[in-house]
Amino acid sequence: KPKSKHDIEVVVDRLVLRPGIESRLASSLETAMNLGDGLLMVRFENGTEHLFSSQFACPHGHVSLGEITPRLFSFNNPYGACPECTGLGLQEAFEIELVVSHPELSLNDGAIRVSGWNFADRGSWARCFIEALSDRYDFSLDTPWNKLSADIRDIILFGNHGETLTIDTSRSKYNRGRPYFSDWIGVMNSLEKRYRESSSDDAKEQYKAYMISTPCPSCHGARLKPEALAVTVGGASIDELVRLQIEDVHARLSAIEWPKGLVSVADVIVRELQARLSFLIRVGLNYLTLARASATLSGGEAQRIRLATQIGSGLMGVLYILDEPSIGLHQRDNRKLLATLKQLRDLGNTVIVVEHDEETIWEADHVVDIGPGAGELGGEIVAQGRPDDIAACEASLTGQYLSGTREIAIPKKRRKPAGWLKVVGAAENNLKAITVKIPLGVLCLVTGVSGSGKSSLVNGIVLNELSTVLNGARRRRVKMERLEGVGALDKVIAIDQSPIGRTPRSNPATYTGVFDLIRQLYAATTDARMRGYKPGRFSFNVRGGRCEACSGDGVRRIEMHFLSDMYVPCEVCRGTRYNRETLEVMYKEKNIADVLNMTVEEAVRFFALQPRILAKLQTLYDVGLGYVRLGQSSTQLSGGEAQRVKLATELSKRATGKTMYMLDEPTTGLHTADVHRLSAILARLVEGGNSVVVIEHNLD
């Protein structure tokens, strides 16, 4: 048959085994191997056949392995990657819990609202099908989804196995004027088909809202071909090995007893492997697995991996610069990091570290303290020398905390919980099906060594589940039995150190909402009313009042092609962002651009007689951001500053007393003085009757 696979057998030679035939036999075997691409068959006189292969092959299961080279064990190489998932280890699949978003409701009330299959829409095509299914299989559309039998739910989701239904379209907007006959493939199969066949990126993006990433059914998340996974070292495949924690891999390699013939080869490779693993263990990364995706690493973890690489290189005379390497480290792991930095120094290198951690400061050979304040109040060298010299300097804020002159006071009284949030059977990542009670109405701290499961519990389970139940966020599957006590809360808010905006247009004034009030104030001036200006006139994001030469950015971008783009002040508005007419409107002899250029502290004095504006500005000032300019670009704010802007925004809102705030290592990048302010802010949130849960290593 044309275009079908064939097995073609070619007779290469016929011979009788006898002395002196070795040369002819070798030549025939070589010819057969070449023609058969490494395969040949020998048929003996009695009719038995034997298959021979030049590759790693099993003569019974007809399975053969290609050449075993390093590329076979790389999921980034087509030679070794799983053909089903192309080495990703995951596939996108529709999730029943996301498709049936409201299992407590009936189909009539909207248990399923996914695009194309909203059965509650009485005029839809989906409605015609569900009514036909209801008539055929005798179930009520008013019965809550979770009360329907398992068989009925299975038919609705996965089809009726080819049984023909009579579809009545008379009440539908797609009325065909006659009965329509069709089988039912099910909601899940229909969604899968539409997703595969759709050529629209927007449509695919909509469908992804109902999908989750699941392990590839072929490689089960290993990302490699079966041939690669069949190769074992010490009884473990490469996938099993890289899923172990680094310290366990190190121990396992040490325990392997190599056959005599392999010792000379394995010894060199294993020694190099263990050396590299030792470097990772020394910088406090023993809890990571070798299969950990780089995108899931924290900034501190990624930095320490690069640090371990440098230690392994053994270079001398190098200047190393590290920005807060202690981020995310428990004090136990921090000591390992410090020992590693000293090792780099002892090799003959210079190590410069930007750090707030008190233990790191005391271990330094030389300290440079920059201040005295933040932002425009800083930029000077306050003190430098050995740690004792900094502690003795009265002008140094850092020195005052080192010497104990200033300290974060321990509260004399502890608040009593107003209730409890109970997590039962938490098993996310490395959590061992634990049950945890989180107190409400207090500041609750979750701590523990790096990799112990803090983030898995707080972010992976509690935050995800509360976001779904309270905030209506997309449901995600979490590994736990249940969450009790949610009724005591009305919303959950995660406050992290991510930027308050991704573009220069976002700034503290726009994020906190104070800029809306300022624009309303300018629109209410006599000059603005005479000109007919509305609040939108004073926005740099819309046409009318902004400078059109730079579209309200205040800067012009110059493309440098092979170099980074340059930004220069707009030559028309000179960086003010507004056109001349808008800047002519004054309030207390200041135009809108002058206000955006004020620091928070200056603005507090300027708007002292405007209570609504003052209230929002005062919270920014109270969280220690008096030096920040109202119009300062969000991209110029540090992580700690962005976090305090978010906290100020929350403090300025009317408290409901039933909000849970969740913060993941909020002291990252903060000086001890800033940690002092942060603790006072969190106390204010709790005083409003709210609950605060913090993941933290900082002992203060």
C-alpha positions as CSV (number, residue, x, y, z in Angstrom):
1,K,0.0,0.0,0.0
2,P,1.3,3.5,-0.8
3,K,2.3,5.8,2.1
4,S,2.3,2.9,4.6
5,K,5.2,1.5,6.5
6,H,6.9,-1.7,5.2
7,D,9.5,-4.1,6.6
8,I,11.8,-5.0,3.7
9,E,14.2,-7.9,4.3
10,V,17.3,-8.2,2.1
11,V,19.3,-11.4,1.9
12,V,22.9,-10.3,2.2
13,D,24.6,-13.7,2.3
14,R,24.1,-17.5,2.7
15,L,26.9,-19.4,4.3
16,V,27.8,-22.5,6.3
17,L,29.9,-21.9,9.4
18,R,33.3,-23.6,9.1
19,P,36.9,-22.8,9.8
20,G,38.4,-20.1,7.5
21,I,35.1,-18.2,6.9
22,E,35.7,-15.5,9.5
23,S,36.7,-12.8,7.0
24,R,33.6,-13.4,4.8
25,L,31.4,-13.5,7.9
26,A,32.7,-10.2,9.2
27,S,32.3,-8.5,5.8
28,S,28.7,-9.8,5.4
29,L,27.8,-8.7,9.0
30,E,29.2,-5.2,8.3
31,T,27.2,-4.9,5.1
32,A,24.0,-6.1,6.8
33,M,24.5,-3.7,9.6
34,N,24.9,-0.8,7.2
35,L,21.8,-1.7,5.2
36,G,19.7,-2.4,8.3
37,D,20.8,0.8,10.1
38,G,22.3,-1.1,12.9
39,L,19.9,-4.1,12.8
40,L,20.4,-7.5,11.2
41,M,18.6,-10.9,11.4
42,V,20.3,-14.3,11.3
43,R,18.1,-17.2,10.2
44,F,19.6,-20.6,11.1
45,E,19.1,-23.9,9.1
46,N,16.4,-25.1,11.6
47,G,14.3,-22.0,10.9
48,T,15.0,-20.1,14.2
49,E,15.7,-16.4,13.9
50,H,17.9,-14.1,16.0
51,L,17.8,-10.3,15.9
52,F,21.1,-8.5,16.5
53,S,21.6,-4.8,17.0
54,S,24.7,-2.5,17.2
55,Q,22.8,-0.4,19.7
56,F,21.6,-1.0,23.3
57,A,18.7,-3.3,22.5
58,C,16.5,-6.0,24.1
59,P,15.9,-8.9,21.7
60,H,12.7,-9.9,23.5
61,G,10.8,-6.7,23.9
62,H,12.1,-5.2,20.6
63,V,13.1,-2.0,22.5
64,S,16.4,-0.3,21.6
65,L,18.2,2.7,23.0
66,G,20.1,5.2,20.9
67,E,23.6,6.4,21.7
68,I,23.8,7.3,25.4
69,T,25.4,10.7,25.5
70,P,24.9,13.7,27.8
71,R,22.3,15.2,25.5
72,L,20.0,12.2,26.1
73,F,19.6,13.5,29.7
74,S,18.8,17.1,28.7
75,F,15.1,18.2,28.5
76,N,16.2,21.2,26.5
77,N,17.5,18.9,23.7
78,P,15.0,17.2,21.3
79,Y,17.2,14.1,21.6
80,G,16.3,13.6,25.3
81,A,13.1,15.6,25.8
82,C,9.8,13.9,26.3
83,P,8.0,14.1,22.9
84,E,4.6,14.5,24.5
85,C,5.4,17.7,26.4
86,T,8.6,18.7,24.5
87,G,10.5,18.7,27.8
88,L,8.2,21.0,29.8
89,G,7.0,18.2,32.1
90,L,3.5,19.9,32.3
91,Q,0.5,20.2,30.1
92,E,-2.5,22.6,30.4
93,A,-5.8,20.8,31.2
94,F,-9.3,22.0,32.0
95,E,-10.0,21.6,35.7
96,I,-13.5,20.5,36.9
97,E,-13.3,22.8,40.0
98,L,-12.7,25.8,37.8
99,V,-15.4,24.9,35.2
100,V,-18.0,24.2,37.9
101,S,-17.2,27.4,39.7
102,H,-20.3,27.3,42.0
103,P,-21.0,23.7,43.0
104,E,-23.5,24.8,45.6
105,L,-25.8,26.3,42.9
106,S,-28.0,24.5,40.5
107,L,-27.5,24.5,36.7
108,N,-30.4,26.9,36.4
109,D,-28.7,29.3,38.9
110,G,-25.3,29.2,37.3
111,A,-23.3,26.3,38.7
112,I,-21.4,26.3,35.3
113,R,-20.8,29.7,33.7
114,V,-17.9,28.9,31.5
115,S,-17.9,30.6,28.1
116,G,-20.2,28.8,25.6
117,W,-21.7,26.5,28.2
118,N,-23.6,28.9,30.5
119,F,-26.7,26.7,31.1
120,A,-28.5,29.5,33.0
121,D,-28.8,31.5,29.8
122,R,-32.3,30.5,28.7
123,G,-31.9,31.5,25.1
124,S,-28.5,29.8,24.5
125,W,-27.5,26.8,22.5
126,A,-26.2,25.2,25.7
127,R,-29.6,25.5,27.3
128,C,-31.1,23.4,24.5
129,F,-28.6,20.6,25.2
130,I,-29.0,20.6,29.0
131,E,-32.8,20.5,28.7
132,A,-32.5,17.5,26.4
133,L,-30.1,15.8,28.8
134,S,-32.5,16.6,31.7
135,D,-35.4,15.0,29.8
136,R,-33.4,11.9,28.7
137,Y,-31.7,11.1,32.1
138,D,-34.5,12.4,34.4
139,F,-32.7,15.0,36.6
140,S,-33.8,18.4,37.7
141,L,-32.0,21.6,36.6
142,D,-33.0,23.1,40.0
143,T,-31.0,20.5,42.0
144,P,-27.7,21.9,43.3
145,W,-24.7,20.5,41.4
146,N,-23.2,18.8,44.4
147,K,-26.5,17.0,45.1
148,L,-26.7,15.5,41.6
149,S,-25.6,11.9,41.3
150,A,-22.1,11.1,40.2
151,D,-23.4,9.4,37.0
152,I,-25.3,12.6,36.0
153,R,-22.4,14.8,36.7
154,D,-20.2,12.6,34.6
155,I,-22.6,12.7,31.7
156,I,-22.8,16.5,31.8
157,L,-19.0,16.9,31.9
158,F,-17.7,14.0,29.8
159,G,-20.6,13.1,27.4
160,N,-23.2,10.4,27.0
161,H,-21.0,7.9,25.0
162,G,-22.7,8.5,21.6
163,E,-26.4,8.2,22.5
164,T,-28.5,10.4,20.3
165,L,-30.5,13.2,21.9
166,T,-33.5,15.0,20.5
167,I,-32.7,18.7,20.8
168,D,-35.6,21.2,21.0
169,T,-34.4,24.6,19.7
170,S,-37.8,26.3,19.6
171,R,-37.1,28.4,22.7
172,S,-33.6,29.3,21.6
173,K,-32.4,32.3,19.7
174,Y,-30.8,29.6,17.4
175,N,-34.3,28.1,16.5
176,R,-33.9,25.7,13.6
177,G,-37.7,25.3,13.2
178,R,-37.5,21.5,13.6
179,P,-36.0,19.0,16.1
180,Y,-32.2,18.6,16.0
181,F,-30.6,15.2,16.6
182,S,-27.1,15.0,18.2
183,D,-25.0,13.1,20.7
184,W,-23.5,14.9,23.6
185,I,-19.7,15.1,24.0
186,G,-19.7,16.8,27.4
187,V,-18.6,20.2,28.7
188,M,-15.0,19.2,29.3
189,N,-14.4,17.5,25.9
190,S,-16.1,20.5,24.2
191,L,-13.8,23.0,25.9
192,E,-10.8,20.9,25.1
193,K,-11.8,20.8,21.4
194,R,-12.5,24.5,21.2
195,Y,-9.2,25.3,22.8
196,R,-7.3,23.1,20.4
197,E,-9.0,24.3,17.3
198,S,-9.2,28.1,18.2
199,S,-6.8,30.3,16.2
200,S,-7.6,33.4,18.4
201,D,-5.1,34.2,21.1
202,D,-7.8,36.1,23.0
203,A,-10.1,33.1,23.0
204,K,-7.3,30.8,24.2
205,E,-6.5,33.3,27.0
206,Q,-10.1,33.2,28.1
207,Y,-10.1,29.4,28.2
208,K,-6.9,29.4,30.2
209,A,-8.9,30.8,33.1
210,Y,-10.4,27.3,33.5
211,M,-7.2,25.4,33.1
212,I,-4.4,24.3,35.4
213,S,-1.0,22.9,34.7
214,T,-0.8,19.1,35.4
215,P,2.1,16.7,35.1
216,C,2.6,15.3,31.6
217,P,0.8,11.9,31.4
218,S,3.6,10.4,29.4
219,C,6.7,11.4,31.5
220,H,4.8,12.2,34.7
221,G,6.7,15.5,35.0
222,A,10.1,14.0,34.5
223,R,10.5,16.0,31.2
224,L,12.6,13.2,29.6
225,K,12.2,10.3,27.2
226,P,11.6,6.8,28.7
227,E,15.0,5.8,27.3
228,A,16.7,8.5,29.4
229,L,14.7,7.5,32.5
230,A,15.7,3.9,32.1
231,V,19.3,4.7,32.8
232,T,20.1,4.5,36.5
233,V,23.0,5.4,38.8
234,G,23.0,3.8,42.2
235,G,19.5,2.5,41.5
236,A,18.1,6.0,40.8
237,S,17.2,7.6,37.5
238,I,18.3,11.2,36.8
239,D,14.8,12.4,37.5
240,E,14.7,10.7,40.9
241,L,18.1,12.1,41.8
242,V,17.3,15.8,40.9
243,R,14.1,15.7,42.9
244,L,16.1,15.1,46.1
245,Q,17.3,18.0,48.2
246,I,20.9,19.0,47.5
247,E,22.2,17.6,50.8
248,D,20.5,14.3,50.1
249,V,22.0,14.1,46.6
250,H,25.4,14.7,48.2
251,A,24.9,11.9,50.7
252,R,23.6,9.5,48.1
253,L,26.5,10.0,45.8
254,S,28.9,9.3,48.7
255,A,27.2,6.0,49.5
256,I,27.4,4.5,45.9
257,E,29.8,1.6,45.6
258,W,31.1,1.6,42.0
259,P,32.1,-1.6,40.1
260,K,35.8,-1.9,39.7
261,G,35.7,-1.2,36.0
262,L,33.9,2.2,36.6
263,V,35.9,3.5,39.6
264,S,38.5,5.4,37.5
265,V,35.7,7.1,35.4
266,A,33.2,7.7,38.1
267,D,35.7,9.0,40.7
268,V,36.6,12.1,38.8
269,I,32.9,13.0,37.9
270,V,31.5,12.3,41.4
271,R,34.3,14.3,43.0
272,E,33.5,17.3,40.9
273,L,29.7,16.8,41.5
274,Q,30.2,16.7,45.3
275,A,32.4,19.7,45.3
276,R,29.7,21.8,43.5
277,L,27.0,20.4,45.8
278,S,29.1,21.3,48.8
279,F,29.4,24.9,47.6
280,L,25.6,25.1,47.4
281,I,25.2,23.6,50.9
282,R,27.8,26.1,52.3
283,V,25.8,29.1,51.1
284,G,22.6,27.7,52.9
285,L,20.9,26.2,49.9
286,N,20.9,22.6,51.1
287,Y,17.0,22.6,51.2
288,L,16.6,23.2,47.4
289,T,16.2,20.4,44.9
290,L,18.2,20.3,41.7
291,A,15.0,20.3,39.7
292,R,13.7,23.6,41.2
293,A,12.6,25.9,38.5
294,S,14.7,29.1,38.4
295,A,11.6,31.3,38.1
296,T,10.5,30.1,41.6
297,L,13.8,31.1,43.3
298,S,13.9,34.2,45.4
299,G,16.3,37.0,44.5
300,G,18.5,36.0,47.5
301,E,18.5,32.3,46.5
302,A,19.5,33.1,42.9
303,Q,22.3,35.4,44.2
304,R,23.6,32.6,46.4
305,I,23.7,30.1,43.6
306,R,25.8,32.6,41.6
307,L,28.0,33.0,44.7
308,A,28.5,29.2,45.0
309,T,29.5,29.2,41.3
310,Q,32.2,31.8,42.0
311,I,33.5,29.9,45.0
312,G,33.9,26.8,42.8
313,S,35.8,28.8,40.2
314,G,38.6,29.4,42.7
315,L,39.4,32.8,41.2
316,M,41.7,35.3,43.0
317,G,42.0,39.1,42.8
318,V,38.3,39.5,42.0
319,L,36.0,42.3,43.3
320,Y,32.6,40.7,44.3
321,I,29.6,43.0,44.9
322,L,26.5,41.5,46.6
323,D,23.2,43.3,47.3
324,E,21.6,42.0,50.5
325,P,22.5,38.3,50.2
326,S,20.9,37.6,53.6
327,I,17.4,38.2,52.1
328,G,15.1,35.2,53.0
329,L,17.7,33.6,55.2
330,H,17.1,32.2,58.7
331,Q,19.8,33.2,61.2
332,R,21.2,29.6,61.1
333,D,21.6,29.8,57.3
334,N,23.0,33.4,57.6
335,R,26.0,32.1,59.5
336,K,26.8,29.7,56.6
337,L,26.6,32.6,54.2
338,L,29.0,34.7,56.2
339,A,31.5,31.8,56.4
340,T,31.3,31.6,52.6
341,L,31.9,35.3,52.1
342,K,34.9,35.0,54.4
343,Q,36.2,32.1,52.3
344,L,36.0,34.3,49.2
345,R,37.9,37.0,51.0
346,D,40.6,34.5,52.2
347,L,41.1,33.3,48.6
348,G,42.5,36.8,47.9
349,N,39.4,38.6,46.7
350,T,37.6,41.8,47.8
351,V,33.9,41.4,48.8
352,I,31.6,44.5,49.0
353,V,28.2,43.8,50.5
354,V,25.1,46.1,50.7
355,E,23.4,45.0,53.8
356,H,21.2,46.0,56.8
357,D,21.6,42.7,58.8
358,E,23.2,43.4,62.1
359,E,25.1,40.1,62.3
360,T,26.6,40.7,58.9
361,I,27.7,44.3,59.9
362,W,29.5,43.0,63.0
363,E,31.3,40.3,60.9
364,A,32.6,42.9,58.4
365,D,36.3,44.0,58.3
366,H,35.3,47.6,57.2
367,V,31.9,49.3,57.3
368,V,30.8,52.4,55.3
369,D,27.6,54.0,56.7
370,I,25.7,56.3,54.3
371,G,23.1,58.7,55.4
372,P,22.0,60.4,57.5
373,G,18.5,60.0,56.2
374,A,16.8,58.5,53.1
375,G,16.2,60.0,49.6
376,E,17.3,63.6,49.4
377,L,18.2,63.5,53.1
378,G,21.0,61.0,52.4
379,G,23.9,60.8,50.1
380,E,26.7,61.5,52.7
381,I,29.2,59.2,54.4
382,V,28.3,59.5,58.1
383,A,30.9,57.1,59.4
384,Q,33.3,54.4,58.3
385,G,35.8,52.0,59.9
386,R,35.5,48.9,61.9
387,P,32.0,47.9,63.3
388,D,33.1,49.3,66.8
389,D,33.9,52.7,65.2
390,I,30.4,52.8,63.7
391,A,28.8,51.9,67.0
392,A,30.7,54.7,68.7
393,C,29.6,57.3,66.2
394,E,26.6,59.2,67.7
395,A,25.7,60.8,64.4
396,S,25.2,57.4,62.8
397,L,21.6,56.0,63.0
398,T,23.1,52.6,62.2
399,G,25.6,53.1,65.0
400,Q,22.9,54.0,67.5
401,Y,21.2,50.6,66.9
402,L,24.5,48.7,67.0
403,S,25.5,50.2,70.3
404,G,22.0,49.7,71.8
405,T,21.4,53.5,72.2
406,R,18.3,52.9,70.1
407,E,16.4,49.6,69.9
408,I,13.0,48.2,68.9
409,A,11.2,47.9,72.2
410,I,9.6,44.6,73.0
411,P,5.8,45.1,73.8
412,K,5.1,44.7,77.5
413,K,1.6,43.4,76.8
414,R,0.5,40.9,74.1
415,R,-2.9,41.1,72.5
416,K,-5.3,38.3,73.0
417,P,-6.8,36.6,69.8
418,A,-10.3,37.7,68.9
419,G,-10.8,34.3,67.1
420,W,-9.1,31.6,65.2
421,L,-8.6,30.6,61.5
422,K,-8.0,26.9,61.4
423,V,-6.2,25.1,58.6
424,V,-6.8,21.4,58.6
425,G,-4.6,18.9,56.7
426,A,-2.2,21.3,55.0
427,A,0.0,19.2,52.7
428,E,1.2,21.8,50.1
429,N,4.8,21.0,48.9
430,N,6.7,19.7,51.9
431,L,4.0,20.3,54.6
432,K,3.2,17.0,56.3
433,A,-0.7,17.2,56.5
434,I,-0.4,19.6,59.4
435,T,-3.3,21.4,61.3
436,V,-2.6,25.0,62.2
437,K,-4.6,27.6,64.2
438,I,-3.9,31.2,63.1
439,P,-5.0,33.8,65.7
440,L,-7.2,36.7,64.5
441,G,-7.1,40.3,65.7
442,V,-3.4,40.1,66.4
443,L,0.0,40.3,64.7
444,C,0.9,36.7,64.0
445,L,4.4,35.8,62.9
446,V,5.2,32.6,60.9
447,T,8.9,31.8,61.1
448,G,11.3,28.8,60.6
449,V,14.4,27.8,58.7
450,S,14.7,28.4,55.0
451,G,12.6,25.9,53.0
452,S,10.6,24.7,56.0
453,G,7.2,25.4,54.4
454,K,6.3,28.9,55.7
455,S,5.4,30.3,52.2
456,S,3.6,27.0,51.3
457,L,1.3,27.4,54.3
458,V,0.7,31.2,54.3
459,N,0.8,32.0,50.5
460,G,0.2,28.6,48.9
461,I,-2.8,27.6,51.1
462,V,-4.2,30.4,53.3
463,L,-3.9,33.3,50.9
464,N,-5.1,31.4,47.9
465,E,-8.1,30.0,49.7
466,L,-9.1,33.3,51.3
467,S,-8.6,35.1,48.0
468,T,-11.1,32.7,46.4
469,V,-13.7,32.7,49.2
470,L,-13.5,36.4,50.2
471,N,-12.3,38.3,47.1
472,G,-13.8,36.1,44.4
473,A,-10.5,35.3,42.9
474,R,-10.0,32.4,40.5
475,R,-10.1,29.2,42.4
476,R,-6.8,27.3,42.6
477,R,-6.4,23.7,43.8
478,V,-4.7,23.7,47.2
479,K,-3.6,20.6,49.1
480,M,-5.6,20.8,52.4
481,E,-8.8,19.3,53.8
482,R,-10.6,22.5,54.9
483,L,-10.3,26.0,56.2
484,E,-12.4,26.9,59.3
485,G,-13.3,30.3,60.7
486,V,-13.4,32.3,57.4
487,G,-16.7,33.9,58.4
488,A,-14.8,36.2,60.9
489,L,-13.1,37.9,57.9
490,D,-14.5,40.0,55.0
491,K,-11.4,40.3,52.8
492,V,-7.8,39.4,52.5
493,I,-5.0,41.7,51.2
494,A,-1.4,40.7,50.4
495,I,1.1,43.5,50.7
496,D,4.4,42.7,49.1
497,Q,7.4,44.6,47.8
498,S,6.5,44.4,44.2
499,P,6.4,47.8,42.3
500,I,3.2,49.9,42.7
501,G,3.3,50.3,38.9
502,R,5.2,49.0,35.9
503,T,5.5,52.3,34.1
504,P,6.9,55.8,35.0
505,R,3.3,57.1,34.9
506,S,2.5,55.4,38.3
507,N,3.6,57.3,41.4
508,P,2.8,57.6,45.1
509,A,0.2,60.3,44.4
510,T,-1.8,58.2,41.9
511,Y,-1.5,55.0,43.8
512,T,-2.8,56.3,47.1
513,G,-5.6,58.3,45.4
514,V,-4.5,61.6,46.7
515,F,-3.9,62.9,43.2
516,D,-7.6,62.6,42.4
517,L,-8.4,64.9,45.3
518,I,-5.6,67.3,44.3
519,R,-7.0,67.4,40.7
520,Q,-10.5,68.1,42.0
521,L,-9.1,71.0,44.1
522,Y,-7.4,72.6,41.1
523,A,-10.5,72.1,39.0
524,A,-12.4,74.0,41.7
525,T,-10.2,77.1,41.5
526,T,-11.7,80.3,40.0
527,D,-9.3,80.3,37.1
528,A,-10.0,76.7,36.2
529,R,-13.8,77.2,36.3
530,M,-13.6,80.3,34.1
531,R,-11.7,78.2,31.5
532,G,-14.1,75.3,31.9
533,Y,-11.4,72.9,33.1
534,K,-12.5,69.6,34.7
535,P,-10.4,67.4,37.0
536,G,-9.3,65.4,33.9
537,R,-7.5,68.5,32.6
538,F,-4.9,68.1,35.4
539,S,-4.2,64.4,34.5
540,F,-1.0,63.7,32.6
541,N,-2.5,60.4,31.3
542,V,-5.2,61.9,29.0
543,R,-5.3,64.4,26.2
544,G,-6.2,68.0,27.0
545,G,-4.0,69.1,29.7
546,R,-0.9,67.0,29.2
547,C,2.1,67.9,26.9
548,E,1.4,66.0,23.7
549,A,5.1,66.2,22.6
550,C,5.9,63.6,25.3
551,S,2.4,62.3,25.9
552,G,2.6,63.4,29.6
553,D,5.8,61.4,30.3
554,G,7.9,64.4,30.9
555,V,10.8,62.7,29.1
556,R,11.6,61.7,25.5
557,R,13.1,58.3,24.7
558,I,16.1,58.2,22.3
559,E,16.6,54.8,20.8
560,M,20.3,53.8,20.9
561,H,19.8,50.6,18.9
562,F,22.6,48.4,20.2
563,L,22.9,50.3,23.5
564,S,20.3,50.9,26.2
565,D,17.7,53.6,25.3
566,M,18.3,57.1,26.7
567,Y,15.7,59.3,28.3
568,V,16.1,63.1,28.2
569,P,13.7,65.8,29.5
570,C,11.0,66.8,27.0
571,E,12.2,70.0,25.3
572,V,8.6,71.3,25.1
573,C,7.3,71.0,28.7
574,R,10.8,70.7,30.2
575,G,9.8,67.7,32.3
576,T,6.6,69.2,33.8
577,R,4.3,66.8,31.8
578,Y,1.7,69.5,31.1
579,N,1.0,72.1,28.5
580,R,1.4,75.8,29.1
581,E,-2.4,76.5,29.5
582,T,-2.7,73.9,32.3
583,L,0.3,75.2,34.1
584,E,-1.2,78.7,34.2
585,V,-3.8,77.5,36.8
586,M,-2.5,78.2,40.3
587,Y,-3.4,77.2,43.8
588,K,-1.6,79.2,46.5
589,E,0.9,80.3,43.8
590,K,1.7,76.7,42.8
591,N,0.7,74.9,39.6
592,I,0.0,71.1,39.4
593,A,3.5,70.3,38.3
594,D,4.9,72.1,41.3
595,V,2.7,70.0,43.5
596,L,4.0,66.7,41.9
597,N,7.5,67.9,42.5
598,M,6.9,68.4,46.3
599,T,8.1,65.9,48.9
600,V,5.4,64.4,51.0
601,E,6.6,66.5,54.0
602,E,6.3,69.7,52.0
603,A,2.9,68.7,50.7
604,V,1.6,68.0,54.3
605,R,2.4,71.7,55.1
606,F,1.0,73.0,51.8
607,F,-2.3,71.2,52.1
608,A,-2.7,71.7,55.8
609,L,-6.2,73.3,55.3
610,Q,-7.5,70.5,53.0
611,P,-8.5,67.7,55.5
612,R,-9.3,65.0,52.9
613,I,-6.0,65.5,51.1
614,L,-4.1,65.9,54.4
615,A,-5.4,62.6,55.7
616,K,-3.9,60.6,52.8
617,L,-0.6,62.6,52.9
618,Q,-0.3,62.2,56.6
619,T,-0.3,58.4,56.4
620,L,2.5,58.6,53.8
621,Y,4.4,60.8,56.2
622,D,3.7,58.5,59.2
623,V,5.1,55.4,57.4
624,G,8.5,57.3,56.9
625,L,8.1,58.5,53.3
626,G,8.3,62.2,54.0
627,Y,11.3,62.5,51.7
628,V,9.6,60.9,48.7
629,R,8.2,63.2,46.0
630,L,4.5,62.9,45.1
631,G,5.3,62.5,41.4
632,Q,8.3,60.2,41.9
633,S,8.1,57.4,39.3
634,S,7.2,54.0,40.7
635,T,10.2,52.5,38.9
636,Q,12.5,54.7,41.1
637,L,11.0,53.4,44.4
638,S,12.8,50.6,46.3
639,G,10.9,47.5,47.3
640,G,10.6,48.7,50.9
641,E,9.3,52.1,49.8
642,A,6.7,50.5,47.5
643,Q,5.5,48.3,50.3
644,R,5.1,51.3,52.6
645,V,3.1,53.2,50.0
646,K,0.8,50.2,49.9
647,L,0.5,50.2,53.7
648,A,-0.2,53.9,53.7
649,T,-3.0,53.3,51.2
650,E,-4.5,50.7,53.5
651,L,-4.2,52.9,56.6
652,S,-6.0,55.8,54.8
653,K,-9.0,53.6,54.1
654,R,-11.9,53.2,56.5
655,A,-11.3,50.1,58.6
656,T,-13.9,47.4,58.7
657,G,-12.1,45.5,61.4
658,K,-12.4,42.2,59.5
659,T,-9.5,42.4,57.1
660,M,-6.5,40.0,57.1
661,Y,-3.3,41.5,55.8
662,M,-0.6,39.1,54.7
663,L,3.1,40.1,54.3
664,D,6.0,37.9,53.1
665,E,9.3,39.1,54.6
666,P,8.4,42.8,54.8
667,T,11.7,43.8,56.4
668,T,13.6,42.8,53.2
669,G,15.8,45.8,52.3
670,L,14.9,47.8,55.4
671,H,17.2,49.5,57.8
672,T,16.6,48.8,61.5
673,A,15.0,52.3,61.8
674,D,12.6,51.4,58.9
675,V,11.8,48.1,60.6
676,H,10.9,50.1,63.7
677,R,8.5,52.2,61.7
678,L,7.1,49.1,59.9
679,S,6.3,47.4,63.2
680,A,4.4,50.6,64.3
681,I,2.4,50.6,61.1
682,L,1.5,46.9,61.5
683,A,0.4,47.7,65.1
684,R,-1.9,50.4,63.8
685,L,-3.5,47.9,61.4
686,V,-4.1,45.5,64.3
687,E,-5.5,48.3,66.5
688,G,-8.2,48.8,63.9
689,G,-9.4,45.3,64.6
690,N,-7.7,43.7,61.7
691,S,-5.5,40.6,61.5
692,V,-1.9,40.7,60.3
693,V,0.0,37.5,59.3
694,V,3.8,38.0,58.6
695,I,6.4,35.6,57.3
696,E,9.7,36.8,58.7
697,H,13.2,35.8,59.8
698,N,14.2,39.2,61.3
699,L,14.5,38.8,65.0
700,D,13.3,42.3,65.8
